[in-house]
Amino acid sequence: MPGRDLRAPSARRVLISEVWAENGRYIDPLAEVAGRDEIDTVITAAQAQFPGMRFRLASAVDAHHEQARFTWELGPDGAEAPVVGFDVAQRDGDGRLALVLGFLDKVPSP
């Protein structure tokens, strides 16, 4: 979201409350969480694990009904992304995220 520092906990919490359903679920190969508090914890951990990197959209969003799919990248600005993934998102009746299923297509070698 332009103009918002989403690394600031208060701004991140406001955005999570606006975008995620109260009992929204996020599932990927590394995490399975439910509720805004747990989603915030996963985001905080990702920001700590990948300092200086940003998520960016790497494909068009393909959407119909209450679901969407898209490819994303995680990397430093202006450089190739070391992490690439694919998410499928489902909205609830109020338009908030109810479920996000994440897949990792490219990850750095340990």
CNS distance restraints for C-alpha pairs under 8 A (distance, minus, plus):
assign (resid   4 and name CA) (resid  11 and name CA) 6.91 0.50 0.50
assign (resid   5 and name CA) (resid  11 and name CA) 6.63 0.50 0.50
assign (resid   5 and name CA) (resid  12 and name CA) 7.79 0.50 0.50
assign (resid   6 and name CA) (resid  11 and name CA) 5.66 0.50 0.50
assign (resid   6 and name CA) (resid  12 and name CA) 4.85 0.50 0.50
assign (resid   7 and name CA) (resid  11 and name CA) 7.57 0.50 0.50
assign (resid   7 and name CA) (resid  12 and name CA) 6.63 0.50 0.50
assign (resid   7 and name CA) (resid  44 and name CA) 7.94 0.50 0.50
assign (resid   7 and name CA) (resid  47 and name CA) 7.47 0.50 0.50
assign (resid   8 and name CA) (resid  12 and name CA) 6.16 0.50 0.50
assign (resid   9 and name CA) (resid  13 and name CA) 6.10 0.50 0.50
assign (resid  10 and name CA) (resid  14 and name CA) 6.33 0.50 0.50
assign (resid  11 and name CA) (resid  15 and name CA) 6.32 0.50 0.50
assign (resid  12 and name CA) (resid  16 and name CA) 6.12 0.50 0.50
assign (resid  12 and name CA) (resid  40 and name CA) 7.61 0.50 0.50
assign (resid  13 and name CA) (resid  17 and name CA) 6.14 0.50 0.50
assign (resid  13 and name CA) (resid  40 and name CA) 7.00 0.50 0.50
assign (resid  14 and name CA) (resid  18 and name CA) 6.27 0.50 0.50
assign (resid  15 and name CA) (resid  19 and name CA) 6.02 0.50 0.50
assign (resid  16 and name CA) (resid  20 and name CA) 5.43 0.50 0.50
assign (resid  16 and name CA) (resid  36 and name CA) 6.61 0.50 0.50
assign (resid  16 and name CA) (resid  40 and name CA) 7.32 0.50 0.50
assign (resid  17 and name CA) (resid  21 and name CA) 7.39 0.50 0.50
assign (resid  17 and name CA) (resid  22 and name CA) 7.48 0.50 0.50
assign (resid  17 and name CA) (resid  36 and name CA) 7.08 0.50 0.50
assign (resid  18 and name CA) (resid  96 and name CA) 7.48 0.50 0.50
assign (resid  19 and name CA) (resid  96 and name CA) 5.15 0.50 0.50
assign (resid  19 and name CA) (resid  97 and name CA) 6.12 0.50 0.50
assign (resid  20 and name CA) (resid  24 and name CA) 5.90 0.50 0.50
assign (resid  20 and name CA) (resid  36 and name CA) 6.93 0.50 0.50
assign (resid  20 and name CA) (resid  96 and name CA) 4.99 0.50 0.50
assign (resid  20 and name CA) (resid  97 and name CA) 4.56 0.50 0.50
assign (resid  20 and name CA) (resid  98 and name CA) 6.56 0.50 0.50
assign (resid  21 and name CA) (resid  35 and name CA) 7.71 0.50 0.50
assign (resid  21 and name CA) (resid  36 and name CA) 7.63 0.50 0.50
assign (resid  21 and name CA) (resid  92 and name CA) 7.21 0.50 0.50
assign (resid  21 and name CA) (resid  96 and name CA) 5.11 0.50 0.50
assign (resid  21 and name CA) (resid  97 and name CA) 5.50 0.50 0.50
assign (resid  21 and name CA) (resid  98 and name CA) 5.43 0.50 0.50
assign (resid  22 and name CA) (resid  35 and name CA) 5.70 0.50 0.50
assign (resid  22 and name CA) (resid  36 and name CA) 5.99 0.50 0.50
assign (resid  23 and name CA) (resid  34 and name CA) 5.88 0.50 0.50
assign (resid  23 and name CA) (resid  35 and name CA) 4.24 0.50 0.50
assign (resid  23 and name CA) (resid  36 and name CA) 6.78 0.50 0.50
assign (resid  23 and name CA) (resid  98 and name CA) 7.11 0.50 0.50
assign (resid  24 and name CA) (resid  34 and name CA) 5.63 0.50 0.50
assign (resid  24 and name CA) (resid  35 and name CA) 5.21 0.50 0.50
assign (resid  24 and name CA) (resid  36 and name CA) 6.85 0.50 0.50
assign (resid  24 and name CA) (resid  97 and name CA) 6.21 0.50 0.50
assign (resid  24 and name CA) (resid  98 and name CA) 4.29 0.50 0.50
assign (resid  24 and name CA) (resid  99 and name CA) 5.64 0.50 0.50
assign (resid  25 and name CA) (resid  32 and name CA) 7.43 0.50 0.50
assign (resid  25 and name CA) (resid  33 and name CA) 5.70 0.50 0.50
assign (resid  25 and name CA) (resid  34 and name CA) 4.29 0.50 0.50
assign (resid  25 and name CA) (resid  35 and name CA) 6.36 0.50 0.50
assign (resid  25 and name CA) (resid  39 and name CA) 7.75 0.50 0.50
assign (resid  25 and name CA) (resid  98 and name CA) 6.11 0.50 0.50
assign (resid  25 and name CA) (resid  99 and name CA) 4.72 0.50 0.50
assign (resid  25 and name CA) (resid 100 and name CA) 6.38 0.50 0.50
assign (resid  26 and name CA) (resid  31 and name CA) 7.43 0.50 0.50
assign (resid  26 and name CA) (resid  32 and name CA) 5.81 0.50 0.50
assign (resid  26 and name CA) (resid  33 and name CA) 5.40 0.50 0.50
assign (resid  26 and name CA) (resid  34 and name CA) 6.42 0.50 0.50
assign (resid  26 and name CA) (resid  39 and name CA) 7.00 0.50 0.50
assign (resid  26 and name CA) (resid  99 and name CA) 5.81 0.50 0.50
assign (resid  26 and name CA) (resid 100 and name CA) 4.85 0.50 0.50
assign (resid  26 and name CA) (resid 101 and name CA) 6.14 0.50 0.50
assign (resid  26 and name CA) (resid 102 and name CA) 7.67 0.50 0.50
assign (resid  27 and name CA) (resid  31 and name CA) 5.66 0.50 0.50
assign (resid  27 and name CA) (resid  32 and name CA) 4.36 0.50 0.50
assign (resid  27 and name CA) (resid  33 and name CA) 6.49 0.50 0.50
assign (resid  27 and name CA) (resid  99 and name CA) 7.91 0.50 0.50
assign (resid  27 and name CA) (resid 100 and name CA) 6.31 0.50 0.50
assign (resid  27 and name CA) (resid 101 and name CA) 5.02 0.50 0.50
assign (resid  27 and name CA) (resid 102 and name CA) 6.04 0.50 0.50
assign (resid  28 and name CA) (resid  32 and name CA) 6.43 0.50 0.50
assign (resid  28 and name CA) (resid 101 and name CA) 5.88 0.50 0.50
assign (resid  28 and name CA) (resid 102 and name CA) 4.41 0.50 0.50
assign (resid  28 and name CA) (resid 103 and name CA) 5.87 0.50 0.50
assign (resid  28 and name CA) (resid 104 and name CA) 7.82 0.50 0.50
assign (resid  29 and name CA) (resid 102 and name CA) 7.34 0.50 0.50
assign (resid  29 and name CA) (resid 103 and name CA) 6.77 0.50 0.50
assign (resid  29 and name CA) (resid 104 and name CA) 7.38 0.50 0.50
assign (resid  31 and name CA) (resid  42 and name CA) 7.59 0.50 0.50
assign (resid  33 and name CA) (resid  38 and name CA) 5.66 0.50 0.50
assign (resid  33 and name CA) (resid  39 and name CA) 6.32 0.50 0.50
assign (resid  33 and name CA) (resid  42 and name CA) 7.98 0.50 0.50
assign (resid  34 and name CA) (resid  38 and name CA) 5.97 0.50 0.50
assign (resid  34 and name CA) (resid  39 and name CA) 6.71 0.50 0.50
assign (resid  35 and name CA) (resid  39 and name CA) 6.26 0.50 0.50
assign (resid  36 and name CA) (resid  40 and name CA) 6.05 0.50 0.50
assign (resid  37 and name CA) (resid  41 and name CA) 6.30 0.50 0.50
assign (resid  38 and name CA) (resid  42 and name CA) 6.33 0.50 0.50
assign (resid  39 and name CA) (resid  43 and name CA) 6.32 0.50 0.50
assign (resid  40 and name CA) (resid  44 and name CA) 6.08 0.50 0.50
assign (resid  41 and name CA) (resid  45 and name CA) 6.16 0.50 0.50
assign (resid  42 and name CA) (resid  46 and name CA) 6.20 0.50 0.50
assign (resid  43 and name CA) (resid  47 and name CA) 6.20 0.50 0.50
assign (resid  44 and name CA) (resid  48 and name CA) 6.29 0.50 0.50
assign (resid  45 and name CA) (resid  49 and name CA) 6.07 0.50 0.50
assign (resid  46 and name CA) (resid  50 and name CA) 6.02 0.50 0.50
assign (resid  47 and name CA) (resid  51 and name CA) 5.76 0.50 0.50
assign (resid  47 and name CA) (resid  53 and name CA) 7.87 0.50 0.50
assign (resid  52 and name CA) (resid  75 and name CA) 7.93 0.50 0.50
assign (resid  52 and name CA) (resid  76 and name CA) 6.09 0.50 0.50
assign (resid  53 and name CA) (resid  74 and name CA) 6.21 0.50 0.50
assign (resid  53 and name CA) (resid  75 and name CA) 4.61 0.50 0.50
assign (resid  53 and name CA) (resid  76 and name CA) 4.37 0.50 0.50
assign (resid  53 and name CA) (resid  77 and name CA) 7.05 0.50 0.50
assign (resid  54 and name CA) (resid  73 and name CA) 7.98 0.50 0.50
assign (resid  54 and name CA) (resid  74 and name CA) 5.41 0.50 0.50
assign (resid  54 and name CA) (resid  75 and name CA) 5.50 0.50 0.50
assign (resid  54 and name CA) (resid  76 and name CA) 6.10 0.50 0.50
assign (resid  54 and name CA) (resid  77 and name CA) 7.07 0.50 0.50
assign (resid  55 and name CA) (resid  72 and name CA) 6.66 0.50 0.50
assign (resid  55 and name CA) (resid  73 and name CA) 5.56 0.50 0.50
assign (resid  55 and name CA) (resid  74 and name CA) 4.45 0.50 0.50
assign (resid  55 and name CA) (resid  75 and name CA) 6.74 0.50 0.50
assign (resid  56 and name CA) (resid  72 and name CA) 5.59 0.50 0.50
assign (resid  56 and name CA) (resid  73 and name CA) 5.32 0.50 0.50
assign (resid  56 and name CA) (resid  74 and name CA) 6.42 0.50 0.50
assign (resid  57 and name CA) (resid  70 and name CA) 7.46 0.50 0.50
assign (resid  57 and name CA) (resid  71 and name CA) 6.29 0.50 0.50
assign (resid  57 and name CA) (resid  72 and name CA) 4.49 0.50 0.50
assign (resid  57 and name CA) (resid  73 and name CA) 6.39 0.50 0.50
assign (resid  58 and name CA) (resid  70 and name CA) 7.56 0.50 0.50
assign (resid  58 and name CA) (resid  71 and name CA) 5.19 0.50 0.50
assign (resid  58 and name CA) (resid  72 and name CA) 4.69 0.50 0.50
assign (resid  58 and name CA) (resid  73 and name CA) 6.01 0.50 0.50
assign (resid  59 and name CA) (resid  70 and name CA) 5.91 0.50 0.50
assign (resid  59 and name CA) (resid  71 and name CA) 5.23 0.50 0.50
assign (resid  59 and name CA) (resid  72 and name CA) 6.98 0.50 0.50
assign (resid  60 and name CA) (resid  70 and name CA) 6.37 0.50 0.50
assign (resid  60 and name CA) (resid  71 and name CA) 7.74 0.50 0.50
assign (resid  61 and name CA) (resid  68 and name CA) 6.51 0.50 0.50
assign (resid  61 and name CA) (resid  69 and name CA) 5.86 0.50 0.50
assign (resid  61 and name CA) (resid  70 and name CA) 4.91 0.50 0.50
assign (resid  61 and name CA) (resid  71 and name CA) 7.92 0.50 0.50
assign (resid  62 and name CA) (resid  68 and name CA) 5.49 0.50 0.50
assign (resid  62 and name CA) (resid  69 and name CA) 5.36 0.50 0.50
assign (resid  62 and name CA) (resid  70 and name CA) 6.46 0.50 0.50
assign (resid  63 and name CA) (resid  67 and name CA) 5.69 0.50 0.50
assign (resid  63 and name CA) (resid  68 and name CA) 4.03 0.50 0.50
assign (resid  63 and name CA) (resid  69 and name CA) 6.42 0.50 0.50
assign (resid  64 and name CA) (resid  68 and name CA) 6.46 0.50 0.50
assign (resid  66 and name CA) (resid  90 and name CA) 5.62 0.50 0.50
assign (resid  66 and name CA) (resid  91 and name CA) 5.16 0.50 0.50
assign (resid  66 and name CA) (resid  92 and name CA) 7.14 0.50 0.50
assign (resid  66 and name CA) (resid  95 and name CA) 7.86 0.50 0.50
assign (resid  67 and name CA) (resid  88 and name CA) 7.11 0.50 0.50
assign (resid  67 and name CA) (resid  89 and name CA) 5.45 0.50 0.50
assign (resid  67 and name CA) (resid  90 and name CA) 4.29 0.50 0.50
assign (resid  67 and name CA) (resid  91 and name CA) 6.21 0.50 0.50
assign (resid  68 and name CA) (resid  88 and name CA) 5.66 0.50 0.50
assign (resid  68 and name CA) (resid  89 and name CA) 5.19 0.50 0.50
assign (resid  68 and name CA) (resid  90 and name CA) 6.54 0.50 0.50
assign (resid  69 and name CA) (resid  86 and name CA) 7.27 0.50 0.50
assign (resid  69 and name CA) (resid  87 and name CA) 5.59 0.50 0.50
assign (resid  69 and name CA) (resid  88 and name CA) 4.35 0.50 0.50
assign (resid  69 and name CA) (resid  89 and name CA) 6.25 0.50 0.50
assign (resid  70 and name CA) (resid  86 and name CA) 5.76 0.50 0.50
assign (resid  70 and name CA) (resid  87 and name CA) 5.63 0.50 0.50
assign (resid  70 and name CA) (resid  88 and name CA) 6.78 0.50 0.50
assign (resid  71 and name CA) (resid  84 and name CA) 7.32 0.50 0.50
assign (resid  71 and name CA) (resid  85 and name CA) 5.71 0.50 0.50
assign (resid  71 and name CA) (resid  86 and name CA) 4.32 0.50 0.50
assign (resid  71 and name CA) (resid  87 and name CA) 6.40 0.50 0.50
assign (resid  72 and name CA) (resid  84 and name CA) 5.81 0.50 0.50
assign (resid  72 and name CA) (resid  85 and name CA) 5.38 0.50 0.50
assign (resid  72 and name CA) (resid  86 and name CA) 6.16 0.50 0.50
assign (resid  72 and name CA) (resid  87 and name CA) 7.79 0.50 0.50
assign (resid  73 and name CA) (resid  81 and name CA) 5.81 0.50 0.50
assign (resid  73 and name CA) (resid  82 and name CA) 7.78 0.50 0.50
assign (resid  73 and name CA) (resid  83 and name CA) 5.78 0.50 0.50
assign (resid  73 and name CA) (resid  84 and name CA) 4.42 0.50 0.50
assign (resid  73 and name CA) (resid  85 and name CA) 6.35 0.50 0.50
assign (resid  74 and name CA) (resid  81 and name CA) 5.40 0.50 0.50
assign (resid  74 and name CA) (resid  82 and name CA) 6.65 0.50 0.50
assign (resid  74 and name CA) (resid  83 and name CA) 5.13 0.50 0.50
assign (resid  74 and name CA) (resid  84 and name CA) 6.28 0.50 0.50
assign (resid  75 and name CA) (resid  79 and name CA) 6.88 0.50 0.50
assign (resid  75 and name CA) (resid  80 and name CA) 6.60 0.50 0.50
assign (resid  75 and name CA) (resid  81 and name CA) 4.12 0.50 0.50
assign (resid  75 and name CA) (resid  82 and name CA) 5.97 0.50 0.50
assign (resid  75 and name CA) (resid  83 and name CA) 6.75 0.50 0.50
assign (resid  76 and name CA) (resid  80 and name CA) 7.45 0.50 0.50
assign (resid  76 and name CA) (resid  81 and name CA) 6.81 0.50 0.50
assign (resid  82 and name CA) (resid 106 and name CA) 7.05 0.50 0.50
assign (resid  82 and name CA) (resid 107 and name CA) 6.23 0.50 0.50
assign (resid  82 and name CA) (resid 108 and name CA) 5.94 0.50 0.50
assign (resid  83 and name CA) (resid 104 and name CA) 7.63 0.50 0.50
assign (resid  83 and name CA) (resid 105 and name CA) 7.63 0.50 0.50
assign (resid  83 and name CA) (resid 106 and name CA) 5.18 0.50 0.50
assign (resid  83 and name CA) (resid 107 and name CA) 4.79 0.50 0.50
assign (resid  83 and name CA) (resid 108 and name CA) 6.72 0.50 0.50
assign (resid  84 and name CA) (resid 104 and name CA) 6.23 0.50 0.50
assign (resid  84 and name CA) (resid 105 and name CA) 5.49 0.50 0.50
assign (resid  84 and name CA) (resid 106 and name CA) 4.89 0.50 0.50
assign (resid  84 and name CA) (resid 107 and name CA) 6.84 0.50 0.50
assign (resid  85 and name CA) (resid 102 and name CA) 7.00 0.50 0.50
assign (resid  85 and name CA) (resid 103 and name CA) 5.44 0.50 0.50
assign (resid  85 and name CA) (resid 104 and name CA) 4.33 0.50 0.50
assign (resid  85 and name CA) (resid 105 and name CA) 4.98 0.50 0.50
assign (resid  85 and name CA) (resid 106 and name CA) 6.71 0.50 0.50
assign (resid  86 and name CA) (resid 102 and name CA) 5.93 0.50 0.50
assign (resid  86 and name CA) (resid 103 and name CA) 5.13 0.50 0.50
assign (resid  86 and name CA) (resid 104 and name CA) 6.49 0.50 0.50
assign (resid  86 and name CA) (resid 105 and name CA) 7.02 0.50 0.50
assign (resid  87 and name CA) (resid 100 and name CA) 6.62 0.50 0.50
assign (resid  87 and name CA) (resid 101 and name CA) 5.55 0.50 0.50
assign (resid  87 and name CA) (resid 102 and name CA) 4.40 0.50 0.50
assign (resid  87 and name CA) (resid 103 and name CA) 6.11 0.50 0.50
assign (resid  88 and name CA) (resid 100 and name CA) 5.69 0.50 0.50
assign (resid  88 and name CA) (resid 101 and name CA) 5.20 0.50 0.50
assign (resid  88 and name CA) (resid 102 and name CA) 6.56 0.50 0.50
assign (resid  89 and name CA) (resid  97 and name CA) 6.89 0.50 0.50
assign (resid  89 and name CA) (resid  98 and name CA) 7.69 0.50 0.50
assign (resid  89 and name CA) (resid  99 and name CA) 5.73 0.50 0.50
assign (resid  89 and name CA) (resid 100 and name CA) 4.35 0.50 0.50
assign (resid  89 and name CA) (resid 101 and name CA) 6.39 0.50 0.50
assign (resid  90 and name CA) (resid  97 and name CA) 5.93 0.50 0.50
assign (resid  90 and name CA) (resid  98 and name CA) 5.68 0.50 0.50
assign (resid  90 and name CA) (resid  99 and name CA) 5.15 0.50 0.50
assign (resid  90 and name CA) (resid 100 and name CA) 6.37 0.50 0.50
assign (resid  91 and name CA) (resid  95 and name CA) 5.27 0.50 0.50
assign (resid  91 and name CA) (resid  96 and name CA) 5.19 0.50 0.50
assign (resid  91 and name CA) (resid  97 and name CA) 4.43 0.50 0.50
assign (resid  91 and name CA) (resid  98 and name CA) 5.05 0.50 0.50
assign (resid  91 and name CA) (resid  99 and name CA) 6.94 0.50 0.50
assign (resid  92 and name CA) (resid  96 and name CA) 5.55 0.50 0.50
assign (resid  92 and name CA) (resid  97 and name CA) 6.25 0.50 0.50
assign (resid  92 and name CA) (resid  98 and name CA) 5.36 0.50 0.50
